[in-house]
Amino acid sequence: MVGVLLCEGLLGIGIQQAGPPLTVSVSESLSGTTGLSDTFTVNSRSLTLTAHLAAVASGGARGASGVFVLLDPAYPALYSDYSDLSVIPLRIQATLQLMGSSIPVYSVRGSDVPGVLQQDPNAVLVIVGTPAPDSILSAVSHTLSNWIRGGGTLVWAGGPLGFSAGHPTVPSGFHYDSPAWAGQLDLAGFPLTDVARLAPRGTATTTPSPPLLGTNQSSLGGALDLQYPGTADGANVSEVVAHAGVVLGTIAASPGPAGVSPRTSICFLPVGEGGIYYFGGADLSSYQSYVPFANGWITGGTLDVASDMAELIGLGFTPVSGPSTSQDVQLGPGESIVKSLSLANYTGGVAVLVRCGVDWTTFALWGESIGSPPLPFVGAVPRVADEAPIGDA
């Protein structure tokens, strides 16, 4: 497989293209004795920069016909505020476009979601910080879980998986018909989050409170440079692994009795022909100060969730438990560097990723290699590297 990247930059925070400061080519070789090796040739045109190179195991291409983000002012914003949530589809769309992806992104109201699932079995449904429509998730409706098993992809962030659901009422109320802890059993098929120790906000509990943030980055999350660290309602690592899931985020040690499994901030769960990306933090705004984006400010948690979602969707690969490797390289103006990353004793599918940050910008490249045609893209993924002070729009 050979892929080529021409990075198109951002000017400040706007999506204005500048000249390509970086070019990358990737070639691949396979040895029966040493495994897979990807060789990156990185050229900096005129900037001093750091490039992040990665190669990770892949379970094959995972395409998406469209991304549908539930964004409805009639649905309560439980773990953020509506102005914050309204940035998520914009962030995902801008990121996918800059990655060179043609996947369309839509904002949908709760009443539109059942029709989306019926008409588009291979879509991505994003539910962040709000209840799900009870027309697709409740004690009597298993529309969402059936859709996932048929090939759909759910991205859920803010609160336990499948916990909250309901529908708006006239004139401006909201009726909850939540599955509560049964929601994760319906969607994932097993107790993803420890019910005995974790409880939603406002629920009395006598058990220790879990850490809000993971502190130890998983090997795959580190290789992909995923950022979101929230673990307040994080997935139980041992349950994820036991059900062929993949740990993608940071990991937090668990309070309570010895032997209780730690939790992860992000995981991928294969479910039937489809899958679930679960971001296990509660309050999206709880761990980071506000950062500038577009014409206003959003919380760091929301920014990281949207950016990580877009990257995982845009990479278009199926995460699997397997080897991963990454390396950062420094380049001066006009410098060229050749680096090889090897996955020893591994001959399966691979996704390669190249990212480099320049001010507020991060560039990316990936290719699906062994067993299927390469899928290179051209573009840039914006990423805020540091916290900014709290401010107003």
C-alpha positions as CSV (number, residue, x, y, z in Angstrom):
1,M,0.0,0.0,0.0
2,V,1.2,3.5,-0.8
3,G,-0.5,6.7,0.3
4,V,0.4,10.3,-0.2
5,L,-0.7,13.3,2.0
6,L,-0.7,17.0,1.2
7,C,-1.7,18.8,4.3
8,E,-3.9,21.9,3.8
9,G,-3.7,24.2,6.8
10,L,-6.0,26.5,8.7
11,L,-5.5,30.2,9.3
12,G,-6.2,30.8,12.9
13,I,-9.5,29.1,13.8
14,G,-11.3,29.6,10.5
15,I,-11.4,27.0,7.8
16,Q,-9.3,28.9,5.3
17,Q,-6.9,26.8,3.3
18,A,-3.2,27.8,3.1
19,G,-0.4,26.2,1.2
20,P,0.5,22.6,2.2
21,P,3.3,22.8,4.9
22,L,3.8,19.0,5.0
23,T,3.9,16.1,2.5
24,V,3.9,12.5,3.5
25,S,4.2,9.2,1.6
26,V,3.6,5.8,3.2
27,S,4.9,2.5,1.9
28,E,4.4,-0.9,3.4
29,S,6.2,-4.2,3.4
30,L,5.3,-7.6,4.9
31,S,7.8,-10.2,6.1
32,G,7.0,-13.7,7.1
33,T,9.6,-13.5,9.9
34,T,9.2,-10.0,11.2
35,G,5.6,-9.0,10.4
36,L,4.4,-5.7,9.0
37,S,6.4,-2.6,8.5
38,D,5.1,0.9,7.4
39,T,7.7,3.4,6.2
40,F,6.8,7.1,6.4
41,T,8.6,9.7,4.4
42,V,7.8,13.1,5.9
43,N,8.8,16.4,4.3
44,S,8.3,19.8,5.9
45,R,8.1,22.6,3.4
46,S,8.7,25.8,5.4
47,L,7.8,25.2,9.1
48,T,9.3,23.7,12.2
49,L,6.8,21.1,13.4
50,T,6.2,17.8,15.1
51,A,4.6,14.9,13.2
52,H,2.8,12.0,15.0
53,L,3.1,8.7,13.1
54,A,1.1,5.7,14.0
55,A,0.2,2.2,12.7
56,V,-2.6,0.2,14.4
57,A,-4.4,-3.1,13.9
58,S,-7.6,-2.8,11.8
59,G,-10.5,-5.2,11.5
60,G,-11.3,-3.9,8.0
61,A,-13.0,-0.9,6.4
62,R,-16.0,0.6,8.2
63,G,-17.8,3.0,6.0
64,A,-20.7,5.3,6.9
65,S,-23.4,6.6,4.6
66,G,-24.1,9.6,6.7
67,V,-23.7,11.0,10.2
68,F,-26.9,12.1,12.0
69,V,-26.5,14.2,15.2
70,L,-29.5,14.4,17.5
71,L,-29.8,18.2,18.1
72,D,-33.3,19.2,19.4
73,P,-33.9,22.1,21.7
74,A,-37.0,20.3,23.0
75,Y,-34.7,17.6,24.5
76,P,-33.0,18.5,27.8
77,A,-29.2,19.1,27.7
78,L,-28.4,16.9,30.7
79,Y,-24.6,17.0,30.7
80,S,-23.8,20.3,29.0
81,D,-25.8,23.2,27.6
82,Y,-27.6,23.5,24.2
83,S,-25.2,26.1,22.9
84,D,-22.3,23.8,23.5
85,L,-24.1,20.8,21.9
86,S,-25.0,22.8,18.8
87,V,-21.3,23.1,17.9
88,I,-20.9,19.3,17.7
89,P,-22.3,18.7,14.2
90,L,-20.4,21.7,12.9
91,R,-17.2,20.4,14.4
92,I,-17.7,16.9,13.0
93,Q,-18.6,18.2,9.6
94,A,-15.6,20.6,9.4
95,T,-13.2,17.9,10.6
96,L,-14.5,15.3,8.2
97,Q,-14.2,17.8,5.3
98,L,-10.7,18.7,6.2
99,M,-9.8,15.0,6.4
100,G,-11.0,14.7,2.8
101,S,-14.1,12.6,3.8
102,S,-17.3,13.0,1.8
103,I,-19.5,11.6,4.5
104,P,-22.4,14.1,5.0
105,V,-23.4,15.3,8.4
106,Y,-26.9,16.3,9.4
107,S,-28.6,17.7,12.6
108,V,-31.9,15.9,13.3
109,R,-34.8,16.4,15.7
110,G,-36.0,13.6,17.9
111,S,-39.1,13.1,15.8
112,D,-36.9,12.5,12.7
113,V,-34.7,9.8,14.2
114,P,-37.0,6.7,13.7
115,G,-37.2,7.6,10.0
116,V,-33.4,7.9,9.7
117,L,-32.9,4.5,11.2
118,Q,-35.5,3.0,8.9
119,Q,-34.1,4.5,5.8
120,D,-30.4,4.3,6.5
121,P,-29.2,1.0,8.0
122,N,-25.5,2.0,7.6
123,A,-25.6,5.5,9.1
124,V,-23.9,6.8,12.3
125,L,-26.3,8.2,14.9
126,V,-24.7,10.5,17.4
127,I,-26.4,11.1,20.8
128,V,-24.5,13.5,23.1
129,G,-25.6,14.9,26.4
130,T,-29.4,14.4,25.8
131,P,-31.9,11.6,26.3
132,A,-32.6,9.4,23.3
133,P,-36.1,9.4,21.8
134,D,-38.2,6.8,23.5
135,S,-39.6,5.9,20.1
136,I,-36.4,4.0,19.5
137,L,-35.2,3.2,23.1
138,S,-37.5,2.3,25.9
139,A,-38.9,-0.7,27.8
140,V,-41.2,-1.5,24.8
141,S,-39.1,-0.2,21.9
142,H,-35.9,-1.9,20.7
143,T,-35.7,-0.1,17.4
144,L,-32.2,1.3,18.2
145,S,-30.7,-1.9,19.4
146,N,-32.1,-3.8,16.3
147,W,-30.7,-1.1,14.0
148,I,-27.3,-1.4,15.5
149,R,-27.3,-5.2,15.1
150,G,-28.3,-4.7,11.5
151,G,-25.2,-2.6,10.7
152,G,-25.7,0.8,12.2
153,T,-23.2,2.7,14.4
154,L,-24.2,4.5,17.6
155,V,-22.0,7.1,19.2
156,W,-23.1,7.9,22.7
157,A,-21.6,10.4,25.1
158,G,-22.8,12.0,28.3
159,G,-24.2,9.7,31.0
160,P,-24.4,5.9,31.1
161,L,-25.1,4.1,27.8
162,G,-28.8,4.0,27.0
163,F,-29.8,5.3,30.4
164,S,-32.1,8.3,29.5
165,A,-34.9,8.4,27.0
166,G,-38.2,10.3,26.6
167,H,-40.2,12.7,24.4
168,P,-41.2,16.3,24.4
169,T,-44.7,17.3,25.7
170,V,-46.9,20.2,24.9
171,P,-46.3,23.1,25.4
172,S,-42.7,22.9,26.6
173,G,-42.2,19.9,28.9
174,F,-40.4,16.6,28.6
175,H,-41.7,13.1,29.6
176,Y,-39.0,10.6,30.6
177,D,-39.5,7.0,29.8
178,S,-36.0,5.9,30.6
179,P,-34.7,2.4,30.5
180,A,-32.2,3.3,33.2
181,W,-29.6,0.6,33.7
182,A,-31.5,-1.8,31.5
183,G,-30.6,0.5,28.5
184,Q,-27.0,-0.8,28.4
185,L,-28.2,-4.4,28.4
186,D,-30.6,-3.6,25.5
187,L,-27.9,-1.9,23.4
188,A,-24.7,-3.6,24.3
189,G,-26.1,-6.9,25.6
190,F,-24.1,-6.8,28.8
191,P,-23.5,-4.6,31.9
192,L,-21.0,-2.2,30.3
193,T,-20.9,0.2,33.3
194,D,-20.7,-1.0,37.0
195,V,-24.3,-0.5,38.1
196,A,-23.5,-1.2,41.8
197,R,-21.1,1.6,42.1
198,L,-22.1,4.2,39.6
199,A,-25.2,6.3,39.6
200,P,-26.5,9.2,37.5
201,R,-26.2,12.7,38.7
202,G,-28.7,13.4,41.6
203,T,-29.1,9.7,42.5
204,A,-28.2,8.9,46.1
205,T,-25.4,6.4,46.5
206,T,-23.3,5.2,49.4
207,T,-20.6,3.7,47.3
208,P,-17.3,5.6,46.4
209,S,-17.5,8.2,43.7
210,P,-15.6,7.2,40.6
211,P,-12.7,9.4,39.2
212,L,-13.9,12.0,36.7
213,L,-10.8,11.5,34.6
214,G,-8.6,8.7,33.3
215,T,-4.9,9.2,33.8
216,N,-3.4,6.3,32.0
217,Q,-3.7,6.4,28.2
218,S,-4.4,3.0,26.5
219,S,-1.9,1.9,23.9
220,L,-4.4,2.3,21.0
221,G,-5.8,5.6,22.2
222,G,-2.2,6.9,22.5
223,A,-1.3,5.8,19.1
224,L,-4.4,7.5,17.6
225,D,-3.8,10.5,19.8
226,L,-7.4,10.5,21.1
227,Q,-8.0,13.2,23.7
228,Y,-11.2,12.7,25.7
229,P,-10.4,11.6,29.3
230,G,-13.8,11.5,31.1
231,T,-14.5,8.3,33.0
232,A,-17.3,9.2,35.5
233,D,-19.6,6.7,33.8
234,G,-16.8,4.9,32.0
235,A,-17.0,1.4,30.5
236,N,-15.7,-1.5,32.6
237,V,-12.4,-2.5,31.0
238,S,-12.8,-6.2,31.8
239,E,-16.3,-6.3,30.4
240,V,-15.2,-4.5,27.2
241,V,-12.4,-7.0,26.7
242,A,-14.6,-10.0,27.6
243,H,-17.1,-9.1,24.8
244,A,-14.5,-8.5,22.1
245,G,-14.7,-4.7,22.5
246,V,-11.7,-2.3,22.2
247,V,-10.4,0.1,24.8
248,L,-9.6,3.4,23.0
249,G,-9.4,6.0,25.8
250,T,-7.7,6.8,29.0
251,I,-8.1,4.4,31.9
252,A,-9.0,5.3,35.5
253,A,-8.4,3.1,38.5
254,S,-11.6,2.2,40.4
255,P,-12.4,3.0,44.0
256,G,-13.9,0.4,46.2
257,P,-13.0,-3.3,46.8
258,A,-9.8,-4.7,45.3
259,G,-10.3,-6.5,42.1
260,V,-12.9,-4.1,40.7
261,S,-12.1,-3.4,37.1
262,P,-10.9,0.1,36.0
263,R,-12.9,2.1,33.5
264,T,-12.1,3.7,30.2
265,S,-13.1,7.0,28.7
266,I,-13.7,5.6,25.2
267,C,-14.4,2.2,23.8
268,F,-15.7,0.5,20.7
269,L,-18.2,-2.4,21.0
270,P,-19.0,-4.6,18.1
271,V,-22.7,-5.5,18.2
272,G,-24.0,-7.8,15.5
273,E,-23.2,-6.3,12.1
274,G,-22.9,-2.8,13.7
275,G,-21.2,-1.2,16.7
276,I,-21.1,1.4,19.4
277,Y,-18.6,4.1,20.3
278,Y,-19.1,4.9,23.9
279,F,-17.7,8.0,25.6
280,G,-17.9,7.4,29.3
281,G,-17.8,10.8,30.9
282,A,-20.8,12.4,32.6
283,D,-20.5,16.2,32.5
284,L,-18.9,17.2,29.2
285,S,-17.9,20.6,30.7
286,S,-16.5,19.3,34.0
287,Y,-12.9,18.8,33.4
288,Q,-11.5,21.6,31.2
289,S,-11.9,25.4,30.9
290,Y,-13.5,27.0,27.9
291,V,-11.7,27.1,24.6
292,P,-12.3,29.3,21.5
293,F,-13.9,27.7,18.4
294,A,-15.5,29.4,15.4
295,N,-17.4,32.5,16.7
296,G,-17.6,31.6,20.3
297,W,-16.4,29.4,23.1
298,I,-17.2,25.8,23.9
299,T,-16.0,23.6,26.7
300,G,-12.9,21.5,26.3
301,G,-14.9,18.3,27.0
302,T,-17.3,18.9,24.1
303,L,-14.5,19.9,21.8
304,D,-12.6,16.7,22.5
305,V,-15.6,14.5,22.2
306,A,-16.5,16.0,18.8
307,S,-12.9,15.9,17.5
308,D,-12.4,12.3,18.6
309,M,-15.8,11.2,17.2
310,A,-14.9,12.8,13.8
311,E,-11.5,11.2,13.7
312,L,-12.8,7.7,14.5
313,I,-15.6,8.1,11.9
314,G,-13.4,9.6,9.3
315,L,-10.7,7.0,9.6
316,G,-13.3,4.5,8.5
317,F,-11.7,1.4,10.1
318,T,-13.0,-1.2,12.5
319,P,-11.0,-1.0,15.8
320,V,-9.8,-4.4,17.0
321,S,-7.6,-5.5,19.9
322,G,-4.2,-5.9,18.4
323,P,-0.7,-4.3,18.2
324,S,-0.2,-0.6,17.7
325,T,2.8,1.6,17.5
326,S,3.5,5.3,17.2
327,Q,6.4,7.8,17.2
328,D,6.7,11.6,17.2
329,V,9.3,13.1,14.9
330,Q,10.7,16.7,14.8
331,L,11.2,18.4,11.5
332,G,12.9,21.7,10.7
333,P,12.0,23.9,7.7
334,G,12.6,22.0,4.5
335,E,13.7,18.9,6.3
336,S,12.8,15.3,5.2
337,I,12.7,12.3,7.6
338,V,12.2,8.6,6.9
339,K,10.8,6.5,9.7
340,S,9.6,2.9,9.8
341,L,7.1,1.6,12.3
342,S,6.8,-2.2,12.7
343,L,4.1,-4.4,14.1
344,A,6.1,-7.5,15.0
345,N,4.6,-10.9,14.1
346,Y,1.5,-9.3,12.8
347,T,0.1,-9.8,9.3
348,G,-3.5,-8.5,9.6
349,G,-5.2,-5.3,8.5
350,V,-3.6,-2.0,9.4
351,A,-4.6,1.7,9.6
352,V,-1.9,4.2,9.4
353,L,-2.2,7.8,10.7
354,V,-0.1,10.9,10.3
355,R,-0.8,14.0,12.3
356,C,1.1,17.2,12.9
357,G,0.1,20.2,14.8
358,V,0.7,23.8,13.7
359,D,-0.8,26.3,16.1
360,W,-4.5,25.4,16.2
361,T,-4.2,22.8,13.4
362,T,-3.7,19.1,13.2
363,F,-3.2,17.2,9.9
364,A,-4.0,13.6,9.4
365,L,-3.6,10.7,6.9
366,W,-4.6,7.1,7.0
367,G,-4.8,4.1,4.8
368,E,-6.4,0.7,5.0
369,S,-3.7,-1.7,3.9
370,I,-3.5,-5.5,4.1
371,G,-6.5,-7.3,2.6
372,S,-8.2,-4.3,1.0
373,P,-7.4,-1.3,-1.2
374,P,-5.7,1.7,0.4
375,L,-8.0,4.5,1.5
376,P,-5.8,7.6,1.7
377,F,-7.3,11.0,2.3
378,V,-6.0,14.6,2.1
379,G,-6.8,17.2,4.6
380,A,-6.5,18.5,8.1
381,V,-8.1,17.9,11.5
382,P,-8.3,21.0,13.8
383,R,-7.3,20.3,17.4
384,V,-6.9,22.6,20.3
385,A,-3.7,21.6,22.1
386,D,-3.9,23.6,25.2
387,E,-6.5,25.0,27.5
388,A,-7.6,28.6,27.0
389,P,-9.0,30.9,29.8
390,I,-12.7,31.0,30.5
391,G,-14.4,33.7,28.4
392,D,-17.6,34.8,26.8
393,A,-18.8,34.4,23.2
